[in-house]
Amino acid sequence: MSRTDSMGEAFRLLGIIFDLQLTMEEAISECSIQAHWRLSSILRSKRFFSLKDFILLYKAHVLSYLEYRTCAITHAADSHLNALDVIQNRLLRNLELRPFDALHQFNLAPLGARCHIANLGIIYRAISRRGPKQLRDLFQLNRISRRSSPRFSLHSYQVLDTTRELHRDYLDRSTFGYIGIFNLLPAVVFVSLEYEGFIPVKEFQSNLNKLVKLASHVDNQWANLYSPRFELSHHLVRDFHDVDLHHLQAV
């Protein structure tokens, strides 16, 4: 029992701090402080590296640290997650790069977009039966046939969305909230010229990244292409359901 907190103290699990209200504020604060320190350290050596090599250094020493806890903090409030966005924005400011240029020249998408792609990858890994059994139990294919309208066709990997009917915003912001986005994805992201059936998770996430690049040319909200924090009925991803493999491979 905690002597200072009647609800109990936060605890650390797999290196991540969990507070009892699951706001994840402590975990994000700790991550932000450490990541800023790491970024400051590598910025001192910026003059010794080319731009490409320096971004690789950032990906290895800062980005990997930030993304270790991605799924644990996905549901946190925007006001908390903004503390992490500041880190990559600081990098781009020091390198005089726009987010658009970082995406297309160095394959460095905004942290939010990378978080969305990671969570969609978890769902895909589960339904393709490549992930742990616990994840397969949480994310299952919808075996009930669903009609597709002439205006909006659905891909064949529809996932059961059992938590949305609970109307809990924290669940809709979590990995469970990405089920709705997953079901709206264009069929082309599940296709590869090299594989049949379930493509590798890496290939699936690469297709998602290419679709983000495609969206960046036509919409200012491209970083939120897969965000579950918007209404599904008017979601941006709906505008790209007709994209074909030719357009995707050309990015």
N, C-alpha and C positions, 0 to 999 in steps of 0.2 A: 504494500500500500504506500502511496506517495504521501509525504508529510506536507507538501506544498500545493498539491493539486488534488482536489477531491475526486476528479474523474480519472486520476492516474496519470503517470508520466508517458511521454512519447517513447517508442521503442524502435530499435534498429533491426531491420531484417534484410539480409543479403546486401548490406551496405547502404540501405536507404532508410531514412528516418520516417516513421509513420506516427503522426499525431492521432489521438483518439477520435477526433472529429473528421479525420481524413481530408483536411483542407490542403495538406501537403506543403504548407507554408514554410515549415522548418526545413524540410528536405530541399525545397527550391532555393531558400535563402543560403543554405550551406553549399549547394551546388553552384549558385551564382558567385559567391565569394571566392570559392576555389577556382572557378573557371576564369574569373577576372584576373586572378593572380597568375594563372597559367598563360593567359593571353598577354599580359604585361611582360612576362618573361620572354616569350618568343618575339614580341614586337621589338625588343631591344636588339634582336639579331636580324631585323628585316633587311638591312642594307647588304647583308652577305648572301642573300638568296634572290633568285629570279621570282617574279610574281607567281608563276605556276608552282615552283618548289615551295614557296612560303605558304601557299594555300594548302598544299599537301601536308606541310608541317602543322598547320592549324587543324586539319582534319584528324591527324594522328594524335595530337596531344590535348586538344581542347574539345573538338566536336565529338570524339569518341567518349570523352568523359561526360559531356552533356547528355548524350543519347543513351547512356547506360540505364538511366531511370525513366526513359520516355513513357512506357506504358503505365508506370506507377503514378505519374503526375499528370497524365492526359486529362483527367476529369477536373483538375484544379481550375480556379477562377482565372479569367483573363488578367486581372490585376496582379496575380501572383506570377503567371507565366510570362508576363511582359518583362520581368526581371531577367529572364533567360534570353529573350529576343534582343535585349540591349547589348548582349555580349557579341553576337554576330554583327549587329549593326555597327558596333564600335570597330570591329575588324574591317568592315567594308568602308567605313569612313576613313580609317587610317590608310587604306589602300586606294582610296578614291575610286571605288567601284559602286555601281548601282546594283541592286538586287537582280535586275534583269540580266545585266552583263555577267554577274557571278554565276547565274544559272546556266547561261548559254556558253560561256567561255570556259568555265571551270567546273561545271556540273555541281555547283553549290547552291542548292535551293534554300529558301528561308527555313528556319527551324520548325515553324508551324507546318509547312508543307511536308517536310521530312517526317514529322511526327505522324501526319495523316497517312503517309505511304507506309510507315512502319506498322501502324495499327491495321491497315487493310491487309498487309502481308501476313499478320498473325491469323486473321480470319481465313485467308486463302490457304495458308499452311495447314490449318485445322481441317478444312473441308477436303483438301487433297490428301488427307491422312498421312501427313509427314510430321506433324507436331506431336507433342505429348498427348497421351490419352485424355488427360484432364481437359485439354483444350478442345479435343474432338467432341467431348460431351457437352461443352458449352456452345459450340458453333456447329450446327448440323444443317445439311442440305434440306430444303423444303421439297418433299417428295410429291406434294399435292400439285397437280398441274395448274398453271396460271395462264390465263389468256393474255396475249399481247395485243394491244390496239394497233391499228395500222399506223398511227402517228408515233407510237413509242413502243418499240419491241424490247422485250426483256431477255437478258442472256440466260443461259441454261444452268447457271450455278447459283440460283436463288437460295438464300440462307434464311432459316426460321428466325423471325424477329419477335421474340417473346417478352422482351423487357419494355418495349416502347409503350405498350398498353398500360404500364404501371404509372406513366406520367411522372417520372422522377427525373428532374433535370440533370442530377449528377450522374445518373445512368446513361442518359442521352449524350452526355459529354465524354463518357468513358469509352473503352474499346467496344462495348455493346452498342453504343450509339453509331458506330461505323457500319453496323449491319445494314442500316437503311441506305447509306452511301454505297456500300458494296453491291447491293441489289440494283442500284441505278447505273452502275458502271457500263460503259459501252462494251459490247461483246469483243471488240478488237483487242482489248488488254489481256484477254485470256488466250490469245492466239500467237503462235510463233511459227516461222517458216521451218525451224529446225526440229520442232517437237509436235507430237500428236497427243491428244487427250490433255491431261493436266500438265501444264508447262512448269518448269522449275520456279520456285518462289522468287529467285533472283531475276529471272526473265519477266515475271509478272510485275515486280516492282520497277524494273527498268521501263516497261511499257507505261506504267503509271507516271513515271518521271517524264517520259517523252510527251505524254498528254498534257502535263503541266507546262512544258515548253511550248506546246502548240497553243495552249490557252493564253500564255503570256503575250502572244502577238495580237490577241483580239479582245482581251478583257483586263481591266485594271485590277480586278479582284482575283487574279489567277492564283495567288498564293493560298486562297481559300477554296480552291477547286474541290477538295475532298473534305472540307470541314463539316463536322456534324452539328455545328452551332447555328445552322441556318435551316429554315423551313424546307422540308423535302419536296413539297409541292412546287416550289419555285427555285429549286437549287440550281446552282451554276452548272453542275455536272450534267444536267439534262440537255444543255445546249450542245453537248459533244457526243451524243449517243449515235450519231450517224457517221462518225469518223471511221474510215476504213484503214486497212493495213498499209496501203500505199502512202497515205498521209502520215501515219505514225512512223513508218520507216524513213520518211523523208526529213524528219526533224533532226 
